Amino acid sequence: MLDVLCIADPYASQTFEIWRTVPGFDRFKVSSHGRVIRQNISTLRWSLVPLGVLSGYPAVSILNDAGGDRVGVHRLVMWAFVGPQGDL
């Protein structure tokens, strides 16, 4: 499944920011710049997910039907742009 949204960002080093859905977490998208957004179920609007820190790396709390966990943003980027690679 190819789910890409490109947005011009004049403040970024890249011309476009590419957004992809996080596999297994359909309400969450992650960008090529490491930003994470989620869709509100009741309003269907997208909003940025606040970042925390996990082992010194930026992290977010994400949920799906099976539950949730705190995950490093770098892992979400890898899952969305490369694919799940297991627990490294």
Contacts in CASP RR format, 6 or more apart in sequence:
PFRMAT RR
TARGET T0000
AUTHOR 0000-0000-0000
METHOD contacts of the structure
MODEL  1
MLDVLCIADPYASQTFEIWRTVPGFDRFKVSSHGRVIRQNISTLRWSLVP
LGVLSGYPAVSILNDAGGDRVGVHRLVMWAFVGPQGDL
1 21 0 8 1.000
3 19 0 8 1.000
3 20 0 8 1.000
3 21 0 8 1.000
3 29 0 8 1.000
4 18 0 8 1.000
4 19 0 8 1.000
4 20 0 8 1.000
5 18 0 8 1.000
5 19 0 8 1.000
5 29 0 8 1.000
6 16 0 8 1.000
6 17 0 8 1.000
6 18 0 8 1.000
6 19 0 8 1.000
7 16 0 8 1.000
7 17 0 8 1.000
7 19 0 8 1.000
8 15 0 8 1.000
8 16 0 8 1.000
8 17 0 8 1.000
9 15 0 8 1.000
9 16 0 8 1.000
9 17 0 8 1.000
9 33 0 8 1.000
12 33 0 8 1.000
14 32 0 8 1.000
14 33 0 8 1.000
16 32 0 8 1.000
17 31 0 8 1.000
17 32 0 8 1.000
17 33 0 8 1.000
17 35 0 8 1.000
18 31 0 8 1.000
18 32 0 8 1.000
19 29 0 8 1.000
19 30 0 8 1.000
19 31 0 8 1.000
19 32 0 8 1.000
19 37 0 8 1.000
20 29 0 8 1.000
20 30 0 8 1.000
20 31 0 8 1.000
20 80 0 8 1.000
20 81 0 8 1.000
21 28 0 8 1.000
21 29 0 8 1.000
21 80 0 8 1.000
22 28 0 8 1.000
22 29 0 8 1.000
22 30 0 8 1.000
22 62 0 8 1.000
22 76 0 8 1.000
22 79 0 8 1.000
22 80 0 8 1.000
23 79 0 8 1.000
23 80 0 8 1.000
23 83 0 8 1.000
23 84 0 8 1.000
24 64 0 8 1.000
25 62 0 8 1.000
25 63 0 8 1.000
25 64 0 8 1.000
26 64 0 8 1.000
27 38 0 8 1.000
27 39 0 8 1.000
27 41 0 8 1.000
27 63 0 8 1.000
27 64 0 8 1.000
28 36 0 8 1.000
28 37 0 8 1.000
28 38 0 8 1.000
28 39 0 8 1.000
28 49 0 8 1.000
28 62 0 8 1.000
28 76 0 8 1.000
29 36 0 8 1.000
29 37 0 8 1.000
29 38 0 8 1.000
29 46 0 8 1.000
29 80 0 8 1.000
30 36 0 8 1.000
30 73 0 8 1.000
30 76 0 8 1.000
30 77 0 8 1.000
30 79 0 8 1.000
30 80 0 8 1.000
31 37 0 8 1.000
32 77 0 8 1.000
32 81 0 8 1.000
34 58 0 8 1.000
34 73 0 8 1.000
34 76 0 8 1.000
34 77 0 8 1.000
35 48 0 8 1.000
36 48 0 8 1.000
36 49 0 8 1.000
36 51 0 8 1.000
36 60 0 8 1.000
36 62 0 8 1.000
36 73 0 8 1.000
36 76 0 8 1.000
37 46 0 8 1.000
37 47 0 8 1.000
37 48 0 8 1.000
37 49 0 8 1.000
38 46 0 8 1.000
38 47 0 8 1.000
38 49 0 8 1.000
38 62 0 8 1.000
39 45 0 8 1.000
39 46 0 8 1.000
40 46 0 8 1.000
40 47 0 8 1.000
49 60 0 8 1.000
49 61 0 8 1.000
49 62 0 8 1.000
50 60 0 8 1.000
51 58 0 8 1.000
51 59 0 8 1.000
51 60 0 8 1.000
51 73 0 8 1.000
52 58 0 8 1.000
52 59 0 8 1.000
52 60 0 8 1.000
52 70 0 8 1.000
53 59 0 8 1.000
54 70 0 8 1.000
54 71 0 8 1.000
54 72 0 8 1.000
57 72 0 8 1.000
57 73 0 8 1.000
57 74 0 8 1.000
58 72 0 8 1.000
58 73 0 8 1.000
58 74 0 8 1.000
59 70 0 8 1.000
59 71 0 8 1.000
59 72 0 8 1.000
59 73 0 8 1.000
60 70 0 8 1.000
60 71 0 8 1.000
60 72 0 8 1.000
60 73 0 8 1.000
60 76 0 8 1.000
61 68 0 8 1.000
61 69 0 8 1.000
61 70 0 8 1.000
61 71 0 8 1.000
62 68 0 8 1.000
62 69 0 8 1.000
62 71 0 8 1.000
62 76 0 8 1.000
78 85 0 8 1.000
END
